[in-house]
Amino acid sequence: MARKPWSFKEDRRLMELAKSSATLEEAARQLGRTPDAIKRTALRLGLSLKSKTAKKD
C-alpha cells in the first residue's frame, strides 16, 4: 500500500496533538493514519508522543 503524503494541515494537527499530550494511538485515530505513520512524521517534525503501551516506571 502506497503512503499518502502529509499535508501542512495534518502536520499542524499532529503538532497540536503532541502539545496537548495525546497518545500515539489517539493521534493515529484522529488523523486516520497508522501508528507507524504517526511515529515517522513525529520524528521528522521533532515531536514526542507517548504510546498507551509504554511502560511506566
Phi and psi restraints in degrees (value plus and minus 20) as a CYANA .aco file:
   2 ALA   PHI     -95.6   -55.6
   2 ALA   PSI     127.8   167.8
   3 ARG   PHI     -96.2   -56.2
   3 ARG   PSI     120.5   160.5
   4 LYS   PHI    -109.2   -69.2
   4 LYS   PSI     106.9   146.9
   5 PRO   PHI     -80.0   -40.0
   5 PRO   PSI     127.1   167.1
   6 TRP   PHI    -104.9   -64.9
   6 TRP   PSI     117.4   157.4
   7 SER   PHI    -109.5   -69.5
   7 SER   PSI     143.2   183.2
   8 PHE   PHI     -79.6   -39.6
   8 PHE   PSI     -59.4   -19.4
   9 LYS   PHI     -81.9   -41.9
   9 LYS   PSI     -61.2   -21.2
  10 GLU   PHI     -87.1   -47.1
  10 GLU   PSI     -60.1   -20.1
  11 ASP   PHI     -78.1   -38.1
  11 ASP   PSI     -66.6   -26.6
  12 ARG   PHI     -82.7   -42.7
  12 ARG   PSI     -61.2   -21.2
  13 ARG   PHI     -84.6   -44.6
  13 ARG   PSI     -60.9   -20.9
  14 LEU   PHI     -83.2   -43.2
  14 LEU   PSI     -59.4   -19.4
  15 MET   PHI     -81.5   -41.5
  15 MET   PSI     -62.8   -22.8
  16 GLU   PHI     -83.5   -43.5
  16 GLU   PSI     -62.8   -22.8
  17 LEU   PHI     -83.5   -43.5
  17 LEU   PSI     -62.0   -22.0
  18 ALA   PHI     -83.7   -43.7
  18 ALA   PSI     -60.9   -20.9
  19 LYS   PHI     -84.2   -44.2
  19 LYS   PSI     -53.2   -13.2
  20 SER   PHI    -108.4   -68.4
  20 SER   PSI      -7.9    32.1
  21 SER   PHI      44.3    84.3
  21 SER   PSI      11.7    51.7
  22 ALA   PHI     -87.3   -47.3
  22 ALA   PSI     130.8   170.8
  23 THR   PHI    -100.8   -60.8
  23 THR   PSI     144.7   184.7
  24 LEU   PHI     -75.2   -35.2
  24 LEU   PSI     -64.8   -24.8
  25 GLU   PHI     -86.6   -46.6
  25 GLU   PSI     -59.0   -19.0
  26 GLU   PHI     -83.4   -43.4
  26 GLU   PSI     -64.9   -24.9
  27 ALA   PHI     -82.0   -42.0
  27 ALA   PSI     -62.7   -22.7
  28 ALA   PHI     -81.0   -41.0
  28 ALA   PSI     -64.5   -24.5
  29 ARG   PHI     -84.3   -44.3
  29 ARG   PSI     -65.2   -25.2
  30 GLN   PHI     -88.5   -48.5
  30 GLN   PSI     -53.5   -13.5
  31 LEU   PHI    -114.4   -74.4
  31 LEU   PSI     -26.2    13.8
  32 GLY   PHI      47.4    87.4
  32 GLY   PSI      15.2    55.2
  33 ARG   PHI    -142.5  -102.5
  33 ARG   PSI     145.4   185.4
  34 THR   PHI     -99.0   -59.0
  34 THR   PSI     135.6   175.6
  35 PRO   PHI     -76.5   -36.5
  35 PRO   PSI     -56.1   -16.1
  36 ASP   PHI     -82.9   -42.9
  36 ASP   PSI     -60.6   -20.6
  37 ALA   PHI     -84.9   -44.9
  37 ALA   PSI     -59.1   -19.1
  38 ILE   PHI     -84.4   -44.4
  38 ILE   PSI     -64.3   -24.3
  39 LYS   PHI     -78.7   -38.7
  39 LYS   PSI     -67.4   -27.4
  40 ARG   PHI     -80.7   -40.7
  40 ARG   PSI     -65.0   -25.0
  41 THR   PHI     -91.3   -51.3
  41 THR   PSI     -58.9   -18.9
  42 ALA   PHI     -80.3   -40.3
  42 ALA   PSI     -61.6   -21.6
  43 LEU   PHI     -81.9   -41.9
  43 LEU   PSI     -65.1   -25.1
  44 ARG   PHI     -80.9   -40.9
  44 ARG   PSI     -56.1   -16.1
  45 LEU   PHI    -109.9   -69.9
  45 LEU   PSI     -23.6    16.4
  46 GLY   PHI      54.6    94.6
  46 GLY   PSI      11.3    51.3
  47 LEU   PHI    -122.9   -82.9
  47 LEU   PSI     140.0   180.0
  48 SER   PHI    -145.4  -105.4
  48 SER   PSI     106.3   146.3
  49 LEU   PHI    -146.2  -106.2
  49 LEU   PSI     117.0   157.0
  50 LYS   PHI    -106.6   -66.6
  50 LYS   PSI     129.4   169.4
  51 SER   PHI    -119.6   -79.6
  51 SER   PSI     127.3   167.3
  52 LYS   PHI     -79.4   -39.4
  52 LYS   PSI     -51.8   -11.8
  53 THR   PHI    -106.6   -66.6
  53 THR   PSI     -18.1    21.9
  54 ALA   PHI     -84.0   -44.0
  54 ALA   PSI     120.1   160.1
  55 LYS   PHI     -92.1   -52.1
  55 LYS   PSI     120.2   160.2
  56 LYS   PHI    -125.6   -85.6
  56 LYS   PSI     109.7   149.7
